[in-house]
Amino acid sequence: MLFGVKLATEIYKPWASSYIDYEHLKQLLKDEDPARRNQKSRRGGESTGGWSEKDESNFVTALDSELEKVYAFESHKYADLKDKVAVAESRISSEVDDFDAFQRELDVVLAEAQELEKFTRLNYTGFFKIVKKHDRLYAQYSVRPLLQVRLSALPFNSENYSPILYKLSSLYAYVRDNRAKGSLLELNPTATLSQAPTASATATFKTFKFWVHPDNLMEVKTFILRHLPLLIYNPQSNKVLNLSTPDPTITSLYFDNADFSHYLEKLESRETAPSLRVRWYGKLSNHPEIFIERKFVDTEDDVVQEQRVPIKEKYVKPFIDGTYSMEKTIRKMRERGAPAAEVAKFERVVNDMQAFIRTNSLQPVLRAVYSRTAFQIPSDDRVRVSIDNNIDLIREDAFDLQRPCRDPDDWHRHDIDDMGLEHPFKTIRKGEISRFPYAVLDIKVAMRAGDAKIRPSWVKDLMSSHLVKEAPKFSKFAHGVAMLFDDEEYINVLPYWLSELERDIRRDPEQAYAEELNRKKFGDQPLDLALKAGSPVPGGAMASILASSEAIHGRSESISMRSFIDEGGERQQILHNLDEGEEDESSSSSDEESEGGARRARKKSRSSAARSWFKRHGKASLLPPGVERPKRLIVQQGQAMVEPKVWLANERTFNKWLQVTVLLSALTFGLYSAAGRYNTVAHRLAYGYFALTIFCACWGYGVYMHRVKAIRMRSGKHLDSPFGPIVICVGLLGSIVLNYILAD
């Protein structure tokens, strides 16, 4: 989409006059476009000889005027927002009578903050777009350095919205607490707010991960803020809290070995894969508290356990090497009179971590740096939400001793930590850093045993909205390794989500709403179908068939299936088998993982039964009016998003067959030319080799085209073809034996 169209579409109407006048600036460039001037000159008109100093001055003056207009408006609105928040805070001192009206006021302020952030982002993009267009048309005049200087003087894009969000978060928490207090007092006059609900002991936490486009990030934050308060990170030991502090920066050093065994286990077993990392908040030069964290699977209880050990910076390297086992910390625990069981447990954790590092030959391989915004109600952990933004993934390995990224004798990169580098780490070499383009939304929800629904409902609304893109089991560590070590020397397996990065994850709100309605219609609420004989038939599988037909023809109205179902008992049994074991499509990603194998088996059996039935009865069956039998499966429609390595592997195999063909042809014609006129043995062997040459060429091309078709059609068949190599080997062996026999 052109930026002019995007700006006109997303503009906030009440502030329309305060946006950058992009069309006017573009018109200034078009009026003096060299192509138009040359065309005007060819038509006999007067030509001014190109882009003049006056034209450049007019454009720069107009650009600077627009910049000052945007800056003045943004500064005024930002100050107005702070005043409104201050007025709302002052009302807390005097009791608020109508909490609904007070929340509506907060909603207005929050919506205005969201629009102001969008206003800033659109205008910032617009200035750089128009300057880029100018510099491309008139390279002798570069305006980009001037724009950067003016943005430094008028930094409308550098406003920090965190203080406003923090204060609004506390105001929303005030409204929620007072509403909860009123409801509790109505039910029980002696109840207090300390009786806040928490996750029950029988509840299990399920994690859902999503990608958030930068254009939707502020809207997602404000949506969550209406339901959960912000968690403010305070690194100071005292109780002084600075609300102007931005979201904390988290640095994680992930460990692995030269074989990337943990990376491969992460892709295969995901949640149950072991991991080890070193984590700290802020800059390492500020000497923050450092933690060594290990995640593993307890074989006895078959649950994922986490171990965490706080450690000082100077002891990290000795701890990794195994020369320091936290003796000082253990001694201090005993001096303070800590229970013996607690000390023994700490010693066991330390020993387990060091044995884990030593056994797997682990070393730091990847650094992940990101800023985190967390949401959670204090003392209520039923819903926990975090948003990681500005994700930078940096190589931290020392595999190549000739050119290591990190000093092999140290545990971290000093070129980053000593200089205090921050996002976007512009001084890091190109091949050593990967910047993830989206924010990662992590939602943890407490689920009771046997409960398939996600509560509260606003979490489900957010998960199904157009603001987020589902990314089940996304891992920063796995993504960073895949992007920075994508070489056959290191890894050959890539995560599934890389192909999604090539698409725009933003969706139209109306389309997302229609998809959600369609999902609820055919997933959560299956059609109630029945045979003419009166026997009820589950409708989940048939609903999916209807959904497929409607998706092909773009129909949204319901279709009567009476004409599709006859009185035959065999067809009734087939429909029952198709739908046996059908589950709710709205189940969580964790349920899909735990029951993935069984579900795939049921899906395979249902699809095979469907193919068998339609093969025998498909032509004779009657379809509803307006419904046509699809010529291709739905899975085979649309653009095939296939990893480049798959295509390249097929081409490499074809090239190998061509090499064998060339070698056989050289052997054939060399033997035929070297043989005399009367050497019939050599001639016959040459004919045999020539037949193998023709077979090799035809087989290689045939296999290549067969695999290309299978890849495009998303076929699940095996692509191995052992027949050709066997024929070539048997033919060569037979020729050698015949040569030996006939030569005697």
VEXZAMI-785963 format. One record per residue (C-alpha): x, y negated, z negated. Coordinates in steps of 0.05 Angstrom, whole numbers, plus 5000, padded with zeros to 4 digits. Layout:
N
XYZ;...
//
This chain:
744
500050005000;502649315018;504048874958;499448324983;493648814984;495649104916;495948404886;489148214914;486148864888;488948854817;488548114804;484747894741;479447424768;479246924709;486746814718;486846834794;489546124802;495446274756;498346854796;503946774845;501346504911;504447084950;500646945014;502946225016;510246405006;509646945059;506446445106;512445985097;516846555121;512246745178;511746035204;519246025212;520046755233;525646785286;521547265328;515746785331;520346205348;523646605405;516646785430;514646055427;520945865464;519546375519;512546085528;515545405540;514245115472;519144725431;524045135389;527444835328;533445295335;532345765277;531545735202;533945045181;536344745116;529744385110;525945035117;530245365064;529244775017;521644795026;521545545011;526045484949;521944904923;515445284932;518445904900;520945514840;514245174832;510645844831;515646104780;514445514734;506945594741;507146324722;511846204664;507645634636;501246054639;504546674609;507646284552;501045934536;497046584537;502246954495;502046404442;494446414445;494447164433;498847084372;494246544345;488146994354;491647564318;493647084262;486346854255;484047574252;489247724198;486847124157;479847404157;482148024120;483547614057;476147424057;471748044059;469348224129;461848334129;460648604198;466049094217;462849244285;463348514305;470348464278;472449074319;469348764381;473648144370;479748594364;477748954428;477548284465;484548104440;487248784457;484248764527;487148074538;494048324516;493348894566;491548414622;497247944604;502248524609;499348714676;499647974697;507047954679;508648594716;505048404780;508147714783;515147974768;514448474825;511647934871;517647474862;522648014878;518448254938;518147574970;525547434957;527348114987;523247935049;526647265054;533747545048;532148065100;529747545151;535147025137;541347375112;545446725114;541146455057;541046924996;535746724945;536147324899;541947054856;538046404848;531846784827;535747164774;538546514746;531646204744;528746814710;534046754657;531646044644;524246214650;523946934623;516447064629;517847804640;521847904575;516247814525;515848354473;508748584461;510649044404;509248524349;502248404375;500949154381;503649274310;499048744280;493048974320;494549684297;494249464224;487749094237;484549704270;486950124212;483649634164;477049714201;477650484202;479450524128;473650084107;468750464150;471451124121;470850834051;463550644064;461751334092;465351684034;461851263982;455151414013;456552164009;460152163942;460551533899;466851793865;470651933930;477051553945;481151444008;486551893980;482052464001;484052354073;483052954119;489053364139;490053974182;487854594146;492655154131;489355594183;489955074238;495155134292;498154544329;497754544405;502054084446;499853754510;504853364553;503252854607;506752364652;504651634650;506151154707;509150484685;503050124714;498550504665;503150514604;500249894569;493250134582;494850814551;497850484490;491850034479;487150624489;490651024435;491250414390;483750374383;483851064349;490651154318;495350664284;502450554306;508050864265;513350334254;520550574248;524250184193;531650354190;532749904130;533150214061;529149664029;521749514040;522948924086;519349064151;520848664214;514948724262;518948394318;523449014323;522249374389;520650114393;526450534366;531550824414;532751564404;539051924429;539252684434;545353094453;543253764480;547954364476;548954934525;554555354554;557755404622;552655924644;546755474624;543556064589;539255614545;536855234606;534755884640;531256124577;527755454573;524855554642;522956274630;520356304558;519355554547;516855464476;520556084449;527355884480;532655714428;535855024429;540854594392;541553844393;544653264356;539852674346;540251964318;536351314321;539150674350;546450564369;551951014343;556250404330;551350204275;552950854238;545851134235;543851784201;545452374247;541653034248;543553704277;537254074297;536254784318;529955124343;529355874347;524356444342;523856824277;523857554297;520357774233;514357304237;514857174312;513956424303;518155834324;522455564267;526254914264;532554774223;535154074209;541653864176;543553124162;550952994173;555752414177;559052224243;566052414222;563853124205;560153284270;566253524308;568953964251;561854244242;561454434315;568454744313;566655134250;572054834207;567254454162;561154794131;558154204093;562054354029;561453644003;553953624012;553154303978;557454073920;553353433911;546853843912;549554283855;551953673816;544953363820;542054003792;538454233855;535154923848;539655503866;534555753918;534755073953;542355073955;542555783981;537555614035;541655014057;547955444060;544355964101;541855434150;548955164159;551855854170;546356034219;547655404260;555055504264;554356244281;549356034335;554455544365;560156034361;556356624389;553656244450;559955814462;555755184460;558054474475;554453814489;552253804562;546753274566;544852624532;537652384532;536451654512;529351394508;524950914468;519151224429;512450954409;508851394358;501651394335;498851754274;494251624215;498251654151;496852284110;492652554168;496652984217;490753274256;492652844317;499752604331;501552224393;508251974418;510251614482;517451654507;519351104556;525650874592;528351584594;535651614615;538952294624;546652274624;551752824634;555752964571;559553594592;566853754597;566354354645;570954034697;577553954660;580353544718;574853024713;570853124649;564952674632;566652734559;573352804523;573853564511;576853414443;570853004420;563353124414;560552504449;562251994503;565951394474;565050984538;557650954520;557550924444;563650474432;561149954482;553949994457;551050104526;543550074532;538150224583;538950234643;546450414634;548650064699;556050214687;555050964688;557351304752;551851494800;552452244796;552552244720;545851924705;538652064723;533051584705;526251904696;521151464732;515351574684;513751564610;512352224574;506052264532;506252804478;499652984442;499553474384;492553684362;490754134304;486254704329;482455164283;482555914296;477556104349;476055374368;476955244443;474754514442;479453934431;477353454375;476652864370;473152724436;477352114453;483452564460;479852974513;477652334548;484852094551;487452764576;482352784633;482952054653;486551754713;491751444667;495752074656;498552654697;498753334664;505853634658;505354274618;511754464581;515753894611;522753854580;527553274583;533353764574;531154214632;529653614677;536353294663;540153934677;536254054741;537653344766;544953274746;547453994754;543754174817;549554554846;550355294861;556555274817;552155144757;544755294767;540455624820;533655574786;529654934784;523454744743;516754734777;515253994765;520853724810;516253744871;511153314834;516152744830;515552654905;508252464898;504851844869;501752074803;497051484801;489751654816;483651244833;479151184771;472951354810;476151964840;478752194772;471752104743;468652504800;473753064790;472253094716;464753134730;466053684780;470354064730;465054024677;459754224727;463254844752;467854994694;464854834627;457654924651;457455504700;451255594743;445956064718;445056544777;440557154778;439057714827;432257784859;431458424820;431558004756;438258234728;442357634703;449257554734;454757124702;455956514745;463156324732;466156664793;460356474838;460855754813;468055744836;465956004904;460655454909;465754934886;470455164942;465055124994;462854434971;470054194969;470954405042;464654065067;464753465019;457953634991;456053464919;449053724916;447554404887;446554974936;441455514928;444556204928;438156594937;439656735010;446656974992;444457504942;440358084967;437258674931;443159144941;445959434877;453059464904;453358714914;450858604843;456359054816;461658684857;459258014829;459558294759;466758534770;468757874800;466457494739;468557984685;473257654635;472056944662;474356414613;473255684603;477455274651;478154714601;482455124554;489054814532;495754914565;498155304505;492455804514;494355874587;501556034567;499856544513;494856904558;498156754624;500057464641;493257754626;489757194662;494057284725;492558024724;485057894719;485457374773;489257854818;484158404807;478357924819;481457654883;482958354909;475758564894;473157944930;477458074991;475258804993;467958624987;468158065039;472058515086;466459025084;460358575079;462657875097;460257875169;453458155151;452157685092;447857065100;450656395077;446555805053;444455285105;450154815122;455655265093;460755575140;465556135125;472555825116;477756055166;483455955118;484156055043;483955425001;490855584974;493455555045;490554865059;493854205050;501154025053;505954565030;510454274976;516254764979;523154654948;528454485000;532655074975;527455555000;527855285072;535455245069;536055965044;531856205103;536155805151;542556075120;540056785129;538556645202;545556355211;548556995182;544657405233;547256955288;554357065263;553457815265;550457745335;556457345360;561357865330;557658445363;557358085430;564757945427;566058675411;561458895467;564458475523;571558555497;570859315498;567459305566;572758845597;578659225567;576159905591;578360125660;573660285717;573661025702;573360995625;566161225618;566861325542;568560595531;562960385577;557760795540;560060525473;559759825501;552559935522;551060185452;554159575421;550359135470;543759455448;545559315375;547158595395;540358495427;536958815367;540858385318;538957735354;531557925361;531158175289;534357555260;529757085298;523657505282;525157525208;526556775208;519756605240;516157105195;518956775133;517456075158;510256265168;509856595100;512655975066;507855515102;501855955086;504056015012;503956765019;505357184958;508557744998;515657964988;520457655039;525658195038;526758575104;531559165093;529959525159;534559095203;540959155163;539859915157;539259975233;545459565245;549559965194;547060635221;548460415293;555560195277;556960825238;554261255294;558460885345;564760985304;563261735297;561961805372;568261425387;572261905344;568962525373;569262315446;576262055440;578662755420;
//
